Amino acid sequence: MVKNYRRKVKFVDGDSGVFSDGTKFRLSNVRAQEYNEPGGTKAKNVVTGMIGRSKGVVSVKEVGRDVYGRVLVELTNKDGSINERMRNKGYKNKGR
């Protein structure tokens, strides 16, 4: 079942974060460095900048769950798909 709703988000690295209610999520089909890996801070800054104009409030489409129990999501705001823009910047699954 696909759910659509709006939520305030906070990113912990370039491809995952936490909703305002504490639910953990991961961007679907986006692969970015972890915050403690080289390039991790840059990836987090890139995705955080994408949600900055909407003050962290995004439209959420749940598409499943990952192996860690996090909700897999596609996020959009008034500038379009955050997932797609991250992939266009090179943060994508590379054969995984």
C-alpha positions in Angstrom: 0.0 0.0 0.0 1.5 3.4 -1.0 0.9 6.3 1.4 1.2 9.9 0.4 1.4 12.7 3.0 3.4 15.8 4.0 6.1 15.8 6.7 8.9 17.8 8.2 12.2 16.0 7.8 15.7 16.1 9.1 18.6 14.4 7.3 21.3 12.5 9.2 23.3 11.9 6.0 22.8 12.2 2.3 20.2 9.5 1.8 18.5 9.0 5.2 16.9 10.9 7.9 14.1 11.2 10.5 10.6 12.5 10.2 9.4 14.9 12.9 7.6 12.0 14.7 10.8 10.1 15.0 10.2 7.6 12.1 13.5 6.8 10.3 13.5 6.9 6.5 15.8 6.3 3.5 15.5 7.8 0.1 14.5 5.2 -2.5 17.2 4.5 -5.2 19.6 7.0 -3.8 23.1 6.0 -2.6 25.2 8.6 -0.7 28.2 8.4 1.6 27.5 7.9 5.3 28.1 11.1 7.4 31.4 9.7 8.7 32.8 8.7 5.3 34.7 11.0 2.9 32.1 13.1 1.1 29.4 12.4 3.6 29.2 15.9 4.9 28.9 17.3 1.4 26.1 14.8 0.5 24.2 15.8 3.6 24.6 19.5 2.8 23.4 18.9 -0.8 20.2 17.2 0.2 19.6 19.6 3.1 19.9 22.5 0.7 17.2 20.9 -1.5 14.7 21.1 1.3 15.8 24.4 2.7 13.4 26.5 0.6 10.4 24.5 1.9 11.7 24.7 5.5 12.1 21.0 5.7 8.5 20.2 4.8 8.1 17.8 1.9 5.6 15.5 0.3 6.3 11.9 1.1 5.4 8.8 -0.9 6.2 5.6 0.9 7.4 2.8 -1.4 8.4 0.1 1.0 10.8 -0.8 3.8 14.6 -1.5 3.8 16.3 -4.4 5.6 16.8 -2.2 8.7 13.1 -1.4 9.0 13.3 2.1 7.7 10.6 3.5 5.5 11.8 3.8 1.8 10.4 7.1 0.5 10.3 9.3 -2.5 10.3 13.0 -1.4 9.2 16.0 -3.4 8.8 19.7 -2.7 8.0 22.7 -4.8 11.2 22.2 -6.8 10.4 18.6 -7.8 11.7 15.2 -6.8 14.5 15.2 -4.2 15.3 11.6 -5.1 15.7 12.4 -8.8 17.8 15.5 -8.1 20.1 13.6 -5.8 20.6 10.9 -8.5 21.3 13.6 -11.1 24.1 14.9 -8.8 25.6 11.4 -8.9 24.2 9.9 -5.7 22.7 6.7 -7.2 22.9 3.0 -6.8 26.0 1.9 -8.7 25.2 -1.7 -9.5 23.7 -2.4 -6.1 
